[in-house]
Amino acid sequence: MRRNLLLLVLSVFVTGSVFGKVTLPALVSDNMVLQQKTQVKIWGWSKPDASIKISTSWGEKPTTTADKEGNWKVTLNTPAASFNPQTITVSDGEPVTIKNILIGEVWLCSGQSNMEMTLKGMWSSGVIGANQAIAESGAHPDIRLFNVKQTSSVKPQKDCVGKWEVSSPPVVKSFSAIGYYYALELQKILNVPIGIICSSWGGTIIEAWMDAESQKNFTDVDLNLVNNEKLPVFGKPISLYNGMIAPLVNYSVKGFLWYQGESNINRHATYADKMVAMIKLWRTLWGDDNLPFFYAEIAPFNYASNRIDMTKEQILAALLREQQKKVMTMIDNVGMVCTNDLVFPYERNEVHPSNKPEVARRFSYWAVNSVYEGANSVSVLGPQFKSMKIEGNKALLTFEDNDGGFVTSREEMTGFEIAGADSIFYTAKAGKENPFSRNLVVTSDKVSLPVAVRYCFRNFQLGNVANPYGQPLVPFRTDNW
């Protein structure tokens, strides 16, 4: 009797070993969106050396064999975007069918709290238009959302925790506001299904989102901190790359959106180089050296609220923004969303400004211009400082990308400061040289011989100058003090 029971147990074990279902990663699941008109990867785990057969509803039928550890991966050709649901069946002897798949456009959103901030808000901060967006979200079932569970790890992970969900009020309410609003904008523009993967964690440093190799030459980074169990996650390099980026790299995306930098203001000097290193890493991981990477300029915020003097602490965020702008000169197919006009005066001490819809809309402008055949016809960035000439008590400024000239939201331009040789900056008056000019004249009755001009170059300083399309004048300084 005992012998027969043992044989039965062994029989079940062997049968399970031979015919057990394949295991799929969280990203490869019901409701997912696959990137259209490209080659996408489907991967998973099975018994060692198992024969894996794939069948898709649009006709792809690849096969492969699992390796000695049970890992397998196949490549599928995807058709043009469609609102018709598709299926994929994967089998190593017992089939698993993935249902309700759509073919469309897929983007990965990452960063810290301003990317993580959901439509229900964060702390005491709300999001403009959130209630209406949540209420109407059920009308957009072709928007699919995947929220990567926050995970820190000392080693790269093969899988993450999360699931693809169809747009609906309870789903959207707890999803990244920028991610969801971006999906809405893209769907209006392209009329295709949209998939958004959000992998973000508030308070994190950029070094957390990169591997060790990409940052080994930065002298201000201690890579050993990843093993420090007493250190908060947001201060650990490598940790979120291991836990929240490495598990995603097989999944095909059209591009990246990034909103981070607030936690790096005290180490701003290396930020541009680190961003470039991270962009190169992510593009290498996804197998495309030209994948679009669009990022948000950190918004005005009173980081040095206990300071009243003009010390370096008053411009730390401005110095970080300067580094962010620099990235556009260092690597191709990147674009910055300027945000210095998207904060209300009462949000001086609010690190999570509420105007997420416009940030997302400006991200979509970059996508249209650079990815979706906009032929550079959409304005993506406002005027940028080019040169300064001093004539008496006047500073004459010229700008790049300024074919449309300047407009202001009020009679007077605000946000300008001017200094003489003593390096003391005073509030300045600014205006066009003439009604049709694309240059500006900046003066102050307190500075008889100007040496330097700044625009919105403080932690929190709001300007009101833009081009005719509403893209704000990019913050700048003419000095290097």
C-alpha positions in Angstrom: 0.0 0.0 0.0 2.7 2.4 1.0 4.7 1.4 -2.2 1.7 2.2 -4.4 1.2 5.6 -2.7 4.9 6.4 -3.3 4.6 5.4 -7.0 1.5 7.6 -7.3 3.3 10.6 -5.8 6.3 10.1 -8.1 4.0 9.7 -11.1 2.3 13.1 -10.3 5.7 14.7 -9.8 7.1 13.4 -13.1 3.9 14.3 -15.0 4.1 17.8 -13.5 7.7 18.1 -14.6 7.0 17.2 -18.1 3.7 18.9 -18.7 3.7 21.7 -16.2 2.5 25.1 -17.5 5.1 27.7 -18.5 5.6 30.6 -16.2 5.3 34.1 -17.7 6.6 37.4 -16.3 4.2 39.9 -15.0 4.5 42.1 -18.1 3.5 39.3 -20.4 -0.1 39.0 -19.3 -3.8 39.6 -20.1 -4.7 43.2 -21.2 -1.1 44.1 -22.3 -0.3 46.4 -25.2 2.4 45.4 -27.6 4.3 47.9 -29.6 3.1 48.0 -33.2 4.9 47.2 -36.4 8.1 45.9 -34.8 9.7 42.9 -33.3 8.7 42.2 -29.7 9.9 39.6 -27.3 7.9 37.1 -25.4 9.8 35.3 -22.7 9.3 33.1 -19.6 10.4 30.0 -17.7 9.7 26.4 -18.1 11.3 23.0 -17.4 14.9 22.7 -18.7 15.2 21.9 -22.3 11.4 22.1 -22.8 10.1 22.7 -26.3 8.1 26.0 -26.4 5.5 26.7 -29.0 3.9 30.1 -29.5 0.8 30.9 -31.5 -0.7 34.3 -32.0 -4.1 35.3 -33.3 -2.4 37.4 -36.1 -0.5 34.4 -37.5 2.9 34.2 -35.8 4.0 30.7 -34.8 7.6 30.7 -33.5 9.1 27.9 -31.5 12.1 27.7 -29.2 13.7 25.5 -26.6 14.3 26.4 -23.0 17.9 26.4 -21.8 19.4 24.3 -19.1 17.9 26.6 -16.5 14.5 26.8 -18.0 14.8 30.3 -19.5 13.3 30.9 -23.0 12.6 33.8 -25.2 11.1 34.3 -28.7 10.6 37.2 -31.0 7.3 38.1 -32.7 6.5 40.4 -35.5 3.6 42.7 -34.6 1.1 44.1 -37.1 -0.2 47.7 -37.3 -2.1 49.1 -34.3 -5.6 47.9 -33.9 -8.4 48.1 -31.4 -9.3 44.5 -32.1 -8.3 42.3 -29.1 -5.6 39.6 -29.8 -4.4 36.5 -28.1 -1.1 34.7 -27.7 -0.9 31.0 -26.6 2.3 29.7 -25.1 2.8 25.9 -24.5 5.4 23.5 -23.3 2.9 20.7 -23.3 0.1 22.5 -21.5 -1.1 25.8 -23.1 -1.4 29.2 -21.5 -3.4 31.8 -23.3 -2.9 35.5 -22.9 -6.1 37.3 -23.7 -7.4 40.8 -24.5 -4.1 42.0 -26.0 -4.0 45.2 -28.0 -1.4 46.4 -30.5 -0.5 50.1 -30.2 2.1 52.4 -28.7 4.0 51.6 -25.5 6.0 54.1 -23.3 7.9 53.7 -20.1 7.6 56.5 -17.5 10.1 56.7 -14.6 11.6 59.0 -12.0 10.7 60.2 -8.6 7.6 61.6 -6.9 6.4 64.0 -9.6 6.2 61.0 -11.9 4.9 58.8 -9.2 2.2 61.3 -8.2 -1.2 59.7 -8.9 -4.5 61.4 -9.9 -5.6 61.1 -6.3 -2.7 63.4 -5.4 0.2 63.2 -3.0 0.2 64.3 0.6 -1.7 67.6 0.5 -1.2 68.1 -3.2 -3.9 67.7 -5.8 -3.8 67.3 -9.6 -5.6 69.7 -11.9 -8.6 68.0 -13.6 -8.1 64.7 -11.7 -11.7 64.2 -10.7 -13.0 64.6 -14.3 -10.2 62.4 -15.7 -11.0 59.7 -13.2 -14.7 59.9 -13.9 -14.2 59.7 -17.7 -11.5 57.0 -17.6 -13.9 54.1 -18.3 -14.5 55.6 -21.7 -10.9 54.7 -22.7 -10.6 50.9 -22.4 -7.9 51.0 -25.1 -5.5 52.7 -22.6 -3.8 50.0 -20.6 -1.7 50.8 -17.5 1.1 48.8 -15.7 2.4 50.0 -12.4 5.6 48.4 -11.3 5.6 47.7 -7.6 8.4 49.6 -5.8 11.2 47.1 -5.3 14.8 47.6 -4.2 17.4 44.9 -4.8 21.1 44.4 -4.6 21.0 42.1 -7.7 19.2 42.5 -11.0 15.8 40.8 -10.9 14.2 38.8 -13.7 10.6 39.7 -12.9 8.6 42.5 -11.2 5.3 42.7 -9.4 2.4 44.4 -11.2 -0.3 43.7 -13.8 -1.7 45.3 -16.9 -5.0 47.0 -16.2 -7.7 48.5 -18.4 -8.4 52.2 -17.9 -11.2 52.6 -15.3 -11.8 54.9 -12.3 -10.2 52.8 -9.6 -7.2 51.9 -11.8 -6.6 55.5 -13.0 -7.1 57.0 -9.6 -4.0 55.2 -8.4 -1.8 55.6 -11.5 0.8 58.2 -12.4 -1.0 61.4 -13.3 1.6 62.3 -15.9 1.5 58.8 -17.3 -2.2 58.7 -17.7 -2.6 62.2 -19.1 0.2 61.4 -21.6 -1.7 58.4 -22.7 -4.8 60.5 -23.2 -2.9 63.0 -25.3 -1.3 60.3 -27.5 -4.6 58.5 -28.1 -6.2 61.8 -29.2 -3.3 62.4 -31.6 -2.7 58.9 -32.9 -6.1 57.1 -32.4 -4.4 53.9 -31.4 -4.3 51.8 -28.2 -1.7 53.1 -25.7 0.2 51.2 -23.0 2.0 53.0 -20.2 4.4 51.3 -17.9 5.2 53.4 -14.8 8.3 52.5 -12.8 8.9 55.3 -10.3 9.7 56.0 -6.6 9.5 59.3 -4.8 12.7 60.8 -3.4 15.1 58.7 -5.3 18.4 59.8 -6.7 19.3 59.3 -10.4 22.1 56.9 -9.3 19.4 54.4 -8.1 18.2 53.9 -11.7 21.5 53.0 -13.2 23.8 49.9 -13.1 27.2 49.9 -11.5 29.1 49.9 -14.7 27.4 53.1 -16.0 28.5 55.1 -12.9 31.8 53.6 -11.9 33.7 56.7 -13.0 31.7 59.2 -11.0 33.7 60.2 -7.9 30.7 61.4 -6.0 29.0 58.0 -6.0 29.7 55.2 -3.5 28.5 52.0 -5.2 28.9 50.0 -2.0 26.0 51.9 -0.5 23.6 49.5 -2.4 24.5 46.9 0.3 23.9 49.3 3.2 20.6 48.0 4.8 20.4 51.1 7.1 20.3 53.5 4.2 16.9 54.6 2.8 16.1 53.1 -0.6 16.0 56.5 -2.2 19.7 57.1 -1.3 21.0 53.8 -2.7 22.7 53.7 -6.1 21.8 50.7 -8.4 19.0 49.4 -6.2 16.0 50.5 -8.3 17.8 49.6 -11.6 18.0 46.1 -10.2 14.5 45.9 -8.9 12.5 48.1 -11.3 14.3 48.5 -14.6 16.2 45.2 -15.2 12.9 43.1 -15.1 11.4 45.3 -17.9 14.1 45.3 -20.5 12.7 42.5 -22.7 9.5 44.4 -23.2 9.5 46.6 -26.3 8.7 50.3 -25.8 8.6 53.3 -28.1 10.4 55.6 -25.8 11.0 56.9 -22.3 9.6 59.7 -20.1 11.6 60.9 -17.1 10.8 63.3 -14.3 13.6 63.3 -11.7 16.3 65.6 -10.4 14.9 67.1 -7.2 17.0 64.7 -5.1 20.2 65.6 -6.9 20.3 69.3 -6.5 23.1 69.2 -3.9 25.2 67.2 -6.5 24.1 69.1 -9.5 27.5 69.4 -11.1 27.5 65.8 -12.4 23.9 65.5 -13.2 24.1 66.0 -17.0 26.8 63.4 -17.3 24.8 61.0 -15.2 21.7 61.6 -17.3 23.6 60.9 -20.5 25.1 57.7 -18.9 21.6 56.5 -17.9 20.1 57.3 -21.3 22.9 55.3 -23.0 22.4 52.4 -20.6 18.7 52.2 -21.1 19.0 52.4 -24.9 21.6 49.7 -24.8 19.3 47.5 -22.6 16.4 47.9 -25.0 18.6 47.4 -28.1 18.1 50.7 -29.8 20.7 53.5 -29.5 18.2 56.1 -30.7 15.1 55.4 -28.5 13.5 58.8 -27.7 14.0 60.0 -24.2 12.0 63.0 -23.0 12.3 64.6 -19.6 10.7 67.3 -17.4 12.7 70.2 -16.0 12.3 70.2 -12.2 9.7 72.8 -11.2 10.2 75.9 -9.2 10.2 75.1 -5.4 11.5 76.9 -2.4 14.2 74.5 -1.4 16.1 77.0 0.8 13.0 78.3 2.6 15.0 79.2 5.7 17.4 81.4 3.7 16.8 85.1 3.0 20.2 86.0 1.5 21.4 85.4 -2.0 23.6 82.4 -1.3 24.3 79.3 -3.5 21.5 77.5 -1.6 19.0 79.9 -3.3 20.0 78.7 -6.8 20.8 75.0 -6.3 17.6 74.0 -8.2 18.5 76.5 -11.0 21.9 74.9 -11.3 20.3 71.5 -11.6 17.9 72.8 -14.3 21.0 74.2 -16.1 22.4 70.7 -16.2 19.1 69.3 -17.5 19.1 71.8 -20.4 22.7 70.9 -21.1 21.7 67.2 -21.8 20.0 68.3 -25.0 23.5 69.4 -26.4 25.2 66.1 -25.3 23.1 63.3 -26.9 20.6 62.9 -29.8 16.9 62.3 -29.7 16.2 63.8 -26.2 14.0 66.7 -25.3 13.2 68.7 -22.2 9.8 69.9 -21.1 10.2 73.3 -19.6 8.0 73.8 -16.5 8.9 77.2 -15.0 5.5 78.6 -16.0 3.5 75.6 -14.7 3.6 76.5 -11.0 1.2 78.8 -9.2 2.6 81.5 -6.8 1.0 79.7 -3.8 2.9 76.5 -4.7 6.2 78.1 -3.5 6.5 75.4 -0.8 4.9 72.6 -2.8 7.3 70.2 -4.4 4.5 68.5 -6.2 2.8 71.2 -8.4 -0.7 70.4 -9.6 -0.5 71.2 -13.3 0.4 67.7 -14.4 -1.9 67.8 -17.5 0.2 70.5 -19.2 3.5 68.6 -18.4 2.0 65.6 -20.1 0.8 67.6 -23.0 4.2 69.1 -23.5 5.7 65.6 -23.5 3.2 64.7 -26.2 4.5 67.6 -28.3 8.0 66.2 -28.2 6.6 62.8 -29.3 4.7 64.3 -32.2 7.7 66.3 -33.3 10.4 63.7 -33.0 8.6 60.3 -33.2 5.3 60.5 -34.9 6.1 62.4 -38.1 5.4 65.8 -36.9 8.1 67.1 -39.2 9.3 69.6 -36.6 6.1 71.5 -37.0 5.1 71.5 -33.3 6.7 73.9 -30.9 8.4 71.9 -28.2 10.7 74.4 -26.4 10.6 78.1 -25.9 13.4 80.6 -26.7 16.9 79.9 -25.3 19.5 82.4 -24.4 22.2 82.8 -27.1 24.3 85.9 -26.5 24.5 89.3 -24.6 25.9 92.7 -25.6 26.3 95.6 -23.2 25.4 99.1 -24.4 25.7 101.7 -21.6 23.3 100.6 -18.9 21.5 98.2 -21.1 22.0 94.5 -21.6 20.9 93.4 -25.1 20.0 89.7 -25.3 19.6 87.4 -28.4 18.0 84.0 -28.4 17.9 80.7 -30.3 14.7 79.0 -31.5 12.9 82.3 -31.4 11.3 82.6 -34.9 7.9 83.6 -33.3 9.2 86.3 -31.0 7.9 86.9 -27.4 4.6 87.2 -25.7 3.8 87.8 -22.1 0.8 87.0 -19.8 0.9 90.6 -18.4 2.0 94.0 -19.5 5.5 93.7 -18.0 7.9 90.9 -18.3 8.8 89.4 -15.0 11.5 87.0 -13.7 14.6 89.0 -14.9 17.5 90.0 -12.7 20.6 92.1 -13.5 24.0 92.6 -11.8 27.1 94.7 -12.1 30.7 93.9 -11.3 29.7 93.5 -7.6 27.7 90.3 -8.4 24.6 91.6 -6.6 21.5 90.9 -8.6 18.5 93.3 -8.7 15.1 92.8 -10.1 15.2 94.1 -13.7 12.9 95.5 -16.3 12.9 93.7 -19.6 11.2 94.3 -23.0 11.6 94.1 -26.7 13.9 96.4 -28.5 10.9 97.4 -30.7 7.4 95.9 -31.2 8.7 93.5 -33.8 12.0 92.6 -32.2 13.0 89.0 -31.3 15.7 90.4 -28.9 15.3 91.8 -25.4 16.6 94.8 -23.5 17.2 94.4 -19.8 17.9 97.3 -17.4 17.7 98.4 -13.8 18.1 101.9 -12.3 20.3 100.2 -9.6 22.9 98.9 -12.1 24.6 101.5 -14.2 27.1 99.1 -15.9 25.6 95.6 -16.3 27.7 92.5 -16.3 25.3 89.7 -16.0 21.6 88.9 -16.5 19.5 86.0 -15.1 16.0 84.8 -15.9 14.1 82.6 -13.4 17.5 81.5 -12.1 16.5 80.8 -8.5 15.0 77.8 -6.7 11.6 79.4 -6.9 11.1 82.2 -9.4 8.3 82.5 -11.9 8.5 84.2 -15.2 5.8 85.2 -17.7 7.7 85.2 -21.1 6.9 82.7 -23.8 6.7 82.2 -27.5 3.4 82.5 -29.4 2.7 78.8 -28.9 2.9 79.1 -25.1 6.3 77.5 -24.7 8.1 79.4 -21.9 11.5 81.2 -22.2 14.0 78.7 -20.8 15.6 79.8 -17.5 19.2 81.0 -18.0 22.1 83.0 -16.7 24.7 84.9 -18.7 27.3 84.6 -15.9 29.3 81.7 -14.4 29.5 82.9 -10.8 
